[in-house]
Each structure stands twice: as C-alpha cells, then as structure tokens.
Amino acid sequence: MDAEEKQPEVWMRGPIPQVPALLQPVAHAILQVNEDIQKIDSDRYEKQLWVKPYGMASIAFHLQHIAGVMDRLMTYSRGESLNEEQFDYLSQEGQRNDSLCLEDLKGNLERTVEGFIEALKAINPDSLTEERFLGRKKIPTTQIGLLFHAAEHAQRHYGQLLVTLNLLQHLDHTA
C-alpha cells in the first residue's frame, strides 16, 4: 500500500493486540490522536509553535498537555501519586522553550502513547471499576474513569489544536 494511501481510522482496523477488550476504545482513541498529530507538517508550523492566536493555546501547549495528561492519568490509574519529574513537566506545559521544535514534541507524544498502550496491556480488567483518586485533592473516581478521560481529553485537545492550526494558516495567508 502506498504510504500516502489513506487507511481506515484506528478503531476500524481491529483490536490492539494484548489490550483488554474493555480498554480497546481507549487505545483506539489515543492511537488515533497520535496518528493524526504525527501528520502535522512540521515545516509549515515550526515558526508558529508558540503563537497563541487570539489568546488561544499554542501548538506546543496542546502537544505537551496531551502527553502530560496521558502520563499523569496513567499514574493515577495505577493508584500512584505524581513524582517530581511529572510535577516539573506540568509546570513547563505551555512555557515558551525555543530549544524545542515540533518534531521533538511529536516524538515525545509518540513515546508517551507507546508507553500508555503498553501500560494498558498490563491492566487487569477486573480492576477497572476499582476506586482511584485524582490529584492532590484525591477526587474519587475509578480506574476506567481515569483511562477513559485520558482518551477523551486527548481528543478534545486535538480538536482544539486543529482550530489553532487552521487559524494560524488563515492568519498567515491574510498577512
């Protein structure tokens, strides 16, 4: 198949091996977001990485945030607290860092998604309804609730990222 030939969406390609059946929708959503983000033209948007059109979140923020949320929610889903590295990453989300490029951010997201999918494979489906806690406030939820939220949150930010990309493209053409 030609590399440019369009594949069906991830969920239409069948189950992800070793991911429990109840977590297939989570895996499909996360993989789809990553696949779509990897297609973003780095050359076109590199110089606009930190631009916040009309005060909206930047491209860089969305990519950092999607990866960060997936990592944090997986940690909480295991019943663990965040570590200092995760708190540091959180504090850096959206902070301009000219040493980062779009390819770096896409690569970080890809590695995060790969780790997330591997972690899904290790989850015992019998634990999905067990109580878990979110954040320092220990907001009660369940393991499946955290995992589902990671997927829907990634999709929400990808949608916002698309709006940002479209605005940047439009603003670039009107200049």
LINQUIZI-V882413 format. One record per backbone hydrogen bond with DSSP energy under -0.5 kcal/mol. NH is the residue of the N-H (numbers start at 0). CO is the residue of the C=O. E is the energy in kcal/mol with one decimal. If there is no record, write none. Layout:
nh=NH co=CO e=E
nh=NH co=CO e=E
This chain:
nh=4 co=1 e=-1.6
nh=11 co=8 e=-1.6
nh=12 co=9 e=-1.9
nh=13 co=10 e=-0.6
nh=16 co=14 e=-0.6
nh=18 co=15 e=-1.9
nh=22 co=19 e=-1.7
nh=23 co=20 e=-1.4
nh=26 co=22 e=-2.4
nh=27 co=23 e=-3.0
nh=28 co=24 e=-2.3
nh=29 co=25 e=-2.4
nh=30 co=26 e=-2.7
nh=31 co=27 e=-2.4
nh=32 co=28 e=-2.3
nh=33 co=29 e=-2.3
nh=34 co=30 e=-2.7
nh=35 co=31 e=-2.6
nh=36 co=32 e=-2.5
nh=37 co=33 e=-2.5
nh=38 co=34 e=-0.6
nh=38 co=35 e=-0.8
nh=39 co=36 e=-1.8
nh=41 co=39 e=-0.9
nh=44 co=40 e=-1.6
nh=45 co=41 e=-1.6
nh=47 co=44 e=-1.4
nh=48 co=45 e=-1.3
nh=50 co=47 e=-1.2
nh=52 co=50 e=-0.6
nh=54 co=51 e=-2.1
nh=55 co=52 e=-2.2
nh=58 co=47 e=-0.5
nh=59 co=48 e=-2.4
nh=61 co=57 e=-2.0
nh=62 co=58 e=-2.1
nh=63 co=59 e=-2.7
nh=64 co=60 e=-3.4
nh=65 co=61 e=-2.7
nh=66 co=62 e=-1.6
nh=67 co=63 e=-2.7
nh=68 co=64 e=-3.1
nh=69 co=65 e=-2.0
nh=70 co=66 e=-2.2
nh=71 co=67 e=-2.7
nh=72 co=68 e=-3.0
nh=73 co=69 e=-2.0
nh=74 co=70 e=-1.9
nh=75 co=71 e=-2.4
nh=76 co=72 e=-2.2
nh=77 co=73 e=-1.2
nh=77 co=74 e=-0.7
nh=78 co=75 e=-1.8
nh=79 co=74 e=-2.0
nh=86 co=82 e=-2.1
nh=87 co=83 e=-2.5
nh=88 co=84 e=-2.4
nh=89 co=85 e=-2.5
nh=90 co=86 e=-2.1
nh=91 co=87 e=-1.1
nh=91 co=88 e=-0.8
nh=92 co=88 e=-0.9
nh=92 co=89 e=-0.8
nh=94 co=91 e=-2.3
nh=95 co=93 e=-0.6
nh=99 co=96 e=-2.0
nh=104 co=100 e=-2.0
nh=105 co=101 e=-2.7
nh=106 co=102 e=-2.4
nh=107 co=103 e=-2.5
nh=108 co=104 e=-2.2
nh=109 co=105 e=-2.4
nh=110 co=106 e=-2.3
nh=111 co=107 e=-2.4
nh=112 co=108 e=-2.8
nh=113 co=109 e=-2.5
nh=114 co=110 e=-2.3
nh=115 co=111 e=-2.5
nh=116 co=112 e=-2.8
nh=117 co=113 e=-2.2
nh=118 co=114 e=-2.3
nh=119 co=115 e=-2.2
nh=120 co=116 e=-1.7
nh=121 co=117 e=-0.8
nh=121 co=118 e=-0.7
nh=122 co=119 e=-1.5
nh=124 co=122 e=-0.6
nh=126 co=123 e=-2.6
nh=127 co=124 e=-1.4
nh=129 co=126 e=-1.7
nh=131 co=140 e=-2.3
nh=133 co=138 e=-2.4
nh=134 co=132 e=-0.5
nh=137 co=134 e=-1.5
nh=138 co=133 e=-2.4
nh=140 co=131 e=-2.7
nh=142 co=129 e=-1.7
nh=143 co=127 e=-2.8
nh=145 co=141 e=-2.1
nh=146 co=142 e=-2.1
nh=147 co=143 e=-2.8
nh=148 co=144 e=-2.2
nh=149 co=145 e=-1.9
nh=150 co=146 e=-1.6
nh=151 co=147 e=-2.7
nh=152 co=148 e=-2.8
nh=153 co=149 e=-1.8
nh=154 co=150 e=-2.1
nh=155 co=151 e=-2.3
nh=156 co=152 e=-2.5
nh=157 co=153 e=-2.1
nh=158 co=154 e=-2.3
nh=159 co=155 e=-2.0
nh=160 co=156 e=-2.5
nh=161 co=157 e=-2.3
nh=162 co=158 e=-1.6
nh=163 co=159 e=-2.3
nh=164 co=160 e=-3.0
nh=165 co=161 e=-2.5
nh=166 co=162 e=-2.6
nh=167 co=163 e=-2.8
nh=168 co=164 e=-2.4
nh=169 co=165 e=-2.5
nh=170 co=166 e=-3.3
nh=171 co=167 e=-2.1
nh=172 co=168 e=-1.5
nh=173 co=169 e=-1.4
nh=174 co=170 e=-0.8
